[in-house]
Amino acid sequence: MLQQKKVIMALSFVFLAVLIAEVSMVDSAEAESVGTFVGGGAVYALDETDGVYTATASWDGNTSEVTIEATVFQNEKTYVVNHLNAFSSNSIVTKVIIKPNNQLTLPASAFANNSNLEYIEIGEGIVDIPNNFANKDEKLVSVTLEHVETIGSNAFQGCKLLTSANLSKVSSLGANAFRGCVALNELTLSSNLETVGSYAFKGCNALQTVIVPSGIITTGTGMFQACENLTTVTIEPGLKTLGNSMFEGCISLKTVNLGNIQGIGKSSFSRCSSLESVTIPDSVKEIGNTAFQKCTSLTSCNLGSGLEKLGSQVFVDCPISGKFVIPASLTSISLYLTGKPTFPAGLTEIEVDSNNTVYSSKDGMLYNKTQTTLLYCPGGCLLYTSPSPRDYAASR
């Protein structure tokens, strides 16, 4: 009996060993089937987790024209490509096609510093372009962006050969996104654009015409700063405020249609040396400091009837002459900053609407409402504090 028990136990151990070996063979076969897939210049690391089949794509290290598939098929299984490893600092790849894919996440700096990359096609379903996406790709000529909804900071900064950007669906644009794209001459902005980071298009010198959409809620400093060949700007009705330094240094800008904006930010048109004439819409309530400073061709600017606040040094070095009319609504004027007046030096007369509750005018000069304090004398007269209006007028 004891001998029989020993035999049964031995057989049991043998059976168990065989079973473990078979299971191990199955596991080994499954692990081998996961592995990798190679094709189109990419290597795909395959993964099976909880019955979900996914793949991560990487460059194969040799191919110059790369296609990133949406799915790959191996061992009768379909793997969804949901991640891409960056090709950053690459000198071989010249073309990348990313197939339509709503599962794919693109990494920051995906193609940054790719010294020979010329073409990127981004398929439908990929809506987010991360920070530094193709930063400093100096040979990049074309990128398809018509399906993209958000673009991160510095995404295409320094892409010196990029000629067009269709941002017709972009609602959020990061800081410096296209800064220094000096060949960019075609730009389509979305009516859904709400947020723009600082210097998004700074130094895009080939831009000549810009339509600024009305939906922008937040804009950083210098959206189109130093776009030196920009000649015409149209602000769509509904935009509330021009951001600080929005067109500063646009030295070729001649024509501005301000729509029905409510605010002109600090230095918005500073150093726009070709700007000749501006009409401030009646909708504008505030003009920020140095808004038109050093617009050395600006000879005409009519203040709108709704203006409430005029910042300091707004018209420094502007050759505007003749008469300025101060509307009844304008009750806050920053007359001087560091000794420089906000009004242009060539004015000969200031006239204040009689319904203004803070200011008044007499003999072409600006006074407080009761005319007990002389505030500004056009033509470079010396400023006196609380003079007799009659005596002051005689001293001119």
C-alpha positions as CSV (number, residue, x, y, z in Angstrom):
1,M,0.0,0.0,0.0
2,L,2.8,2.4,0.9
3,Q,4.5,1.6,-2.3
4,Q,1.4,2.4,-4.3
5,K,1.1,5.8,-2.6
6,K,4.7,6.6,-3.6
7,V,4.0,5.7,-7.2
8,I,0.8,7.8,-7.3
9,M,2.6,10.8,-5.7
10,A,5.5,10.4,-8.3
11,L,3.0,10.3,-11.2
12,S,1.2,13.4,-9.8
13,F,4.5,15.3,-9.7
14,V,5.2,14.3,-13.2
15,F,1.8,15.4,-14.4
16,L,2.2,18.7,-12.6
17,A,5.6,19.3,-14.2
18,V,4.2,18.6,-17.6
19,L,1.3,21.0,-17.0
20,I,3.6,23.8,-15.9
21,A,5.8,23.3,-18.9
22,E,2.8,23.5,-21.2
23,V,1.6,26.7,-19.5
24,S,5.1,28.1,-19.8
25,M,5.1,27.3,-23.5
26,V,1.8,29.1,-24.0
27,D,3.1,32.2,-22.1
28,S,6.3,32.1,-24.1
29,A,4.4,31.9,-27.3
30,E,2.2,34.9,-26.3
31,A,5.2,37.0,-25.2
32,E,6.9,36.2,-28.5
33,S,3.7,37.2,-30.5
34,V,3.7,40.6,-28.7
35,G,7.3,41.7,-29.7
36,T,7.7,44.3,-32.4
37,F,6.4,45.2,-35.9
38,V,8.5,47.0,-38.4
39,G,7.3,48.9,-41.4
40,G,7.2,52.3,-43.2
41,G,10.3,53.5,-41.5
42,A,8.9,52.9,-38.0
43,V,9.3,50.2,-35.4
44,Y,6.2,49.4,-33.3
45,A,6.6,48.0,-29.8
46,L,3.5,45.9,-29.3
47,D,1.7,45.6,-26.0
48,E,-1.2,43.5,-24.7
49,T,-2.6,44.6,-21.4
50,D,-6.0,43.4,-20.1
51,G,-7.0,42.3,-23.5
52,V,-6.2,45.8,-25.0
53,Y,-3.8,45.7,-28.0
54,T,-1.7,48.9,-28.4
55,A,1.6,49.9,-30.0
56,T,4.2,52.6,-29.6
57,A,5.9,53.9,-32.7
58,S,9.5,54.9,-33.0
59,W,11.8,55.8,-35.9
60,D,13.7,52.8,-37.3
61,G,17.0,54.7,-37.3
62,N,17.6,54.6,-41.1
63,T,14.6,55.7,-43.2
64,S,14.2,59.2,-44.5
65,E,10.5,59.1,-45.3
66,V,8.4,57.8,-42.4
67,T,4.8,56.8,-42.2
68,I,3.2,56.3,-38.8
69,E,0.2,53.9,-39.2
70,A,-3.0,54.1,-37.1
71,T,-3.0,50.3,-36.6
72,V,-0.6,47.4,-37.2
73,F,-1.6,43.8,-37.7
74,Q,0.4,40.8,-36.4
75,N,-0.4,37.3,-35.4
76,E,-4.0,37.8,-36.3
77,K,-4.3,40.7,-33.9
78,T,-4.8,44.5,-34.6
79,Y,-2.7,46.8,-32.4
80,V,-3.8,50.5,-32.2
81,V,-0.9,52.9,-32.4
82,N,-1.5,55.3,-29.4
83,H,1.9,56.7,-28.7
84,L,4.8,58.1,-30.7
85,N,8.4,58.4,-29.4
86,A,10.1,61.7,-30.4
87,F,12.4,61.9,-33.4
88,S,14.1,64.9,-31.9
89,S,17.5,66.1,-33.1
90,N,17.3,64.0,-36.2
91,S,19.3,64.7,-39.4
92,I,18.0,61.9,-41.6
93,V,14.2,62.1,-41.7
94,T,12.9,64.4,-44.5
95,K,9.2,63.5,-44.5
96,V,6.7,62.2,-41.9
97,I,3.1,61.1,-42.6
98,I,0.9,60.4,-39.6
99,K,-2.2,58.5,-40.6
100,P,-5.6,59.6,-39.3
101,N,-5.9,58.4,-35.7
102,N,-8.0,59.6,-32.8
103,Q,-6.0,57.5,-30.3
104,L,-2.5,58.8,-30.9
105,T,-0.8,61.0,-28.4
106,L,2.1,63.1,-29.8
107,P,5.0,63.8,-27.4
108,A,6.5,67.2,-26.7
109,S,9.4,68.0,-29.0
110,A,8.3,65.2,-31.3
111,F,10.3,66.5,-34.3
112,A,12.3,69.3,-32.6
113,N,15.7,70.2,-34.1
114,N,15.1,67.9,-37.1
115,S,17.7,69.5,-39.4
116,N,16.4,68.0,-42.7
117,L,12.7,67.5,-42.1
118,E,10.7,69.3,-44.9
119,Y,7.2,67.9,-44.7
120,I,4.8,66.8,-42.0
121,E,1.3,65.5,-42.7
122,I,-0.9,65.2,-39.7
123,G,-4.0,63.1,-40.2
124,E,-7.6,63.7,-39.0
125,G,-8.3,62.8,-35.4
126,I,-5.0,64.2,-34.1
127,V,-6.1,67.5,-32.6
128,D,-3.4,68.5,-30.1
129,I,0.1,69.6,-31.1
130,P,2.3,69.7,-28.0
131,N,5.0,72.2,-27.0
132,N,8.1,72.4,-29.1
133,F,6.6,70.0,-31.7
134,A,8.8,71.0,-34.6
135,N,10.8,73.7,-32.9
136,K,13.7,75.0,-35.0
137,D,13.1,72.7,-38.0
138,E,14.7,75.2,-40.4
139,K,13.9,73.2,-43.5
140,L,10.3,72.5,-42.8
141,V,8.3,73.8,-45.8
142,S,4.8,72.3,-45.2
143,V,2.7,71.0,-42.3
144,T,-1.0,70.1,-42.5
145,L,-2.9,71.6,-39.6
146,E,-6.4,71.9,-40.8
147,H,-7.8,69.3,-38.3
148,V,-5.8,70.6,-35.3
149,E,-7.5,72.3,-32.4
150,T,-4.7,73.2,-30.0
151,I,-1.1,74.2,-30.6
152,G,1.4,74.4,-27.8
153,S,4.2,76.9,-27.0
154,N,7.1,77.1,-29.4
155,A,5.5,74.4,-31.6
156,F,6.9,75.8,-34.9
157,Q,9.2,78.5,-33.6
158,G,12.1,79.2,-36.0
159,C,10.7,77.2,-38.9
160,K,12.2,79.6,-41.4
161,L,10.9,78.1,-44.6
162,L,7.3,77.4,-43.5
163,T,5.1,79.4,-45.9
164,S,1.5,78.7,-44.8
165,A,-0.5,77.8,-41.7
166,N,-4.2,76.8,-41.9
167,L,-5.4,77.2,-38.3
168,S,-9.0,77.1,-39.2
169,K,-10.0,74.9,-36.2
170,V,-7.4,76.1,-33.7
171,S,-9.0,77.4,-30.5
172,S,-5.8,77.7,-28.4
173,L,-2.4,78.9,-29.6
174,G,0.6,78.8,-27.4
175,A,3.3,81.4,-26.8
176,N,5.9,81.7,-29.6
177,A,4.0,79.1,-31.6
178,F,5.1,80.5,-35.0
179,R,7.6,83.0,-33.8
180,G,10.4,83.7,-36.3
181,C,8.6,81.9,-39.2
182,V,10.0,84.5,-41.6
183,A,8.6,83.0,-44.8
184,L,5.0,82.6,-43.5
185,N,2.8,84.5,-45.9
186,E,-0.5,82.6,-45.7
187,L,-2.3,82.5,-42.3
188,T,-5.9,81.4,-41.6
189,L,-7.1,81.9,-38.1
190,S,-10.2,80.2,-36.7
191,S,-13.3,82.1,-35.7
192,N,-13.2,79.8,-32.6
193,L,-9.7,81.1,-31.6
194,E,-10.0,82.1,-27.9
195,T,-6.5,82.0,-26.4
196,V,-3.3,83.3,-27.9
197,G,0.0,83.2,-26.1
198,S,2.7,85.9,-26.2
199,Y,4.6,86.5,-29.4
200,A,2.7,83.8,-31.3
201,F,3.6,85.3,-34.7
202,K,6.4,87.7,-33.8
203,G,8.8,88.3,-36.6
204,C,6.7,86.6,-39.3
205,N,8.1,89.1,-41.8
206,A,6.4,87.7,-44.9
207,L,2.8,88.3,-43.6
208,Q,1.2,91.1,-45.5
209,T,-2.5,90.9,-44.5
210,V,-4.1,89.7,-41.3
211,I,-7.7,89.2,-40.2
212,V,-7.9,89.0,-36.4
213,P,-11.0,86.9,-35.4
214,S,-13.6,88.2,-33.0
215,G,-13.6,85.2,-30.6
216,I,-10.2,85.9,-28.9
217,I,-10.7,86.2,-25.2
218,T,-7.1,86.2,-24.0
219,T,-4.0,87.3,-25.9
220,G,-0.5,87.7,-24.6
221,T,2.0,90.4,-25.5
222,G,3.1,91.0,-29.1
223,M,0.9,88.6,-31.1
224,F,2.2,90.1,-34.4
225,Q,5.0,92.2,-33.1
226,A,7.8,93.1,-35.6
227,C,6.0,91.6,-38.7
228,E,7.8,94.0,-40.9
229,N,5.9,93.5,-44.1
230,L,2.4,93.5,-42.6
231,T,0.5,96.3,-44.5
232,T,-3.2,95.7,-43.7
233,V,-5.0,94.6,-40.5
234,T,-8.7,93.9,-40.2
235,I,-10.3,93.3,-36.7
236,E,-13.5,91.3,-37.0
237,P,-16.5,92.9,-35.2
238,G,-16.8,91.4,-31.7
239,L,-13.2,91.4,-30.7
240,K,-13.0,93.3,-27.4
241,T,-9.4,94.2,-26.8
242,L,-6.2,94.5,-28.8
243,G,-3.4,93.0,-26.7
244,N,-0.3,94.8,-25.5
245,S,2.3,95.4,-28.3
246,M,0.0,93.5,-30.6
247,F,1.4,95.2,-33.8
248,E,4.3,97.0,-32.3
249,G,7.1,97.5,-34.8
250,C,5.1,96.5,-37.8
251,I,6.9,99.2,-39.8
252,S,4.9,98.6,-43.1
253,L,1.5,98.7,-41.6
254,K,-0.6,101.4,-43.4
255,T,-4.2,100.4,-42.9
256,V,-6.1,99.4,-39.8
257,N,-9.8,98.6,-39.5
258,L,-10.5,98.4,-35.8
259,G,-14.0,97.0,-36.0
260,N,-15.9,97.7,-32.8
261,I,-13.2,96.9,-30.2
262,Q,-13.4,98.3,-26.7
263,G,-9.8,98.6,-25.7
264,I,-6.4,99.3,-27.3
265,G,-3.6,97.8,-25.3
266,K,-0.3,99.2,-24.2
267,S,2.0,99.9,-27.2
268,S,-0.4,98.1,-29.6
269,F,0.8,100.2,-32.6
270,S,4.0,101.6,-31.2
271,R,6.7,102.2,-33.9
272,C,4.3,101.5,-36.8
273,S,6.2,104.1,-38.8
274,S,4.1,103.8,-42.0
275,L,0.7,104.2,-40.3
276,E,-0.9,107.4,-41.6
277,S,-4.4,107.5,-40.3
278,V,-6.5,105.9,-37.6
279,T,-10.1,106.3,-36.7
280,I,-10.9,105.2,-33.1
281,P,-14.3,103.6,-33.1
282,D,-16.9,104.9,-30.8
283,S,-16.9,101.5,-29.0
284,V,-13.3,102.1,-27.7
285,K,-13.3,102.9,-24.0
286,E,-9.6,102.8,-23.2
287,I,-6.3,103.5,-25.1
288,G,-3.3,102.1,-23.2
289,N,0.1,103.8,-22.6
290,T,2.3,104.4,-25.7
291,A,-0.4,102.9,-28.0
292,F,0.7,105.0,-31.0
293,Q,4.1,106.1,-29.8
294,K,6.6,106.8,-32.6
295,C,4.1,106.3,-35.4
296,T,6.1,108.8,-37.3
297,S,3.7,109.0,-40.3
298,L,0.5,109.3,-38.3
299,T,-1.0,112.6,-39.2
300,S,-4.6,111.9,-38.4
301,C,-6.3,110.2,-35.4
302,N,-9.9,111.0,-34.4
303,L,-10.9,110.0,-30.9
304,G,-14.1,108.1,-30.6
305,S,-17.1,109.5,-28.8
306,G,-17.1,106.6,-26.3
307,L,-13.5,107.0,-25.1
308,E,-13.2,107.0,-21.3
309,K,-9.5,106.6,-20.5
310,L,-6.4,107.9,-22.4
311,G,-3.1,106.5,-21.2
312,S,0.3,108.2,-21.1
313,Q,2.6,109.0,-24.0
314,V,0.0,107.7,-26.5
315,F,1.0,110.0,-29.3
316,V,4.6,110.8,-28.6
317,D,6.5,111.5,-31.8
318,C,3.4,111.4,-33.9
319,P,3.2,114.3,-36.5
320,I,-0.5,114.9,-35.8
321,S,-1.4,118.6,-36.1
322,G,-4.4,120.8,-35.9
323,K,-7.2,120.2,-33.4
324,F,-8.0,117.3,-31.0
325,V,-11.6,117.0,-29.8
326,I,-12.0,115.5,-26.3
327,P,-15.4,113.7,-26.1
328,A,-17.8,114.1,-23.2
329,S,-17.0,110.5,-22.2
330,L,-13.2,111.0,-21.7
331,T,-12.8,111.6,-18.0
332,S,-9.3,110.1,-17.4
333,I,-6.2,111.4,-19.2
334,S,-2.6,110.6,-18.2
335,L,-1.2,113.8,-19.4
336,Y,2.5,113.3,-18.7
337,L,5.0,110.5,-18.0
338,T,8.7,111.2,-17.4
339,G,8.0,114.7,-18.8
340,K,6.5,113.6,-22.1
341,P,2.9,114.5,-22.9
342,T,0.4,112.0,-24.2
343,F,-0.8,114.5,-26.9
344,P,1.2,115.0,-30.1
345,A,3.6,117.9,-30.1
346,G,2.1,119.4,-33.3
347,L,-1.4,120.1,-31.9
348,T,-2.5,123.7,-32.1
349,E,-5.8,123.4,-30.4
350,I,-7.8,121.2,-28.0
351,E,-11.5,121.3,-27.9
352,V,-13.5,119.7,-25.1
353,D,-17.1,118.6,-25.5
354,S,-19.2,120.9,-23.2
355,N,-20.9,117.9,-21.6
356,N,-17.6,116.6,-20.2
357,T,-17.7,116.5,-16.4
358,V,-14.0,116.6,-15.8
359,Y,-12.3,118.7,-18.5
360,S,-13.0,121.9,-20.3
361,S,-11.2,124.0,-22.9
362,K,-10.6,127.7,-23.5
363,D,-8.5,129.4,-26.2
364,G,-7.5,126.0,-27.4
365,M,-6.1,124.9,-24.1
366,L,-7.1,122.0,-21.8
367,Y,-8.4,122.9,-18.3
368,N,-10.2,121.2,-15.5
369,K,-13.9,121.6,-15.5
370,T,-14.0,124.8,-13.5
371,Q,-11.0,126.2,-15.4
372,T,-9.1,126.9,-12.3
373,T,-6.2,124.6,-13.4
374,L,-4.5,124.7,-16.7
375,L,-3.7,121.1,-17.7
376,Y,-2.2,121.2,-21.2
377,C,-1.3,123.9,-23.7
378,P,-0.8,122.7,-27.3
379,G,2.2,123.9,-29.2
380,G,4.8,123.4,-26.5
381,C,3.7,126.2,-24.1
382,L,5.1,126.0,-20.6
383,L,2.7,124.4,-18.0
384,Y,1.7,126.4,-15.0
385,T,-0.2,125.2,-12.0
386,S,-3.5,126.9,-11.2
387,P,-2.8,130.1,-13.1
388,S,-5.3,132.7,-13.9
389,P,-6.7,131.7,-17.3
390,R,-6.6,135.3,-18.4
391,D,-3.0,135.8,-17.4
392,Y,-2.0,132.5,-18.9
393,A,-3.6,133.3,-22.2
394,A,-1.8,136.7,-22.2
395,S,1.5,134.9,-21.7
396,R,1.3,132.8,-24.8
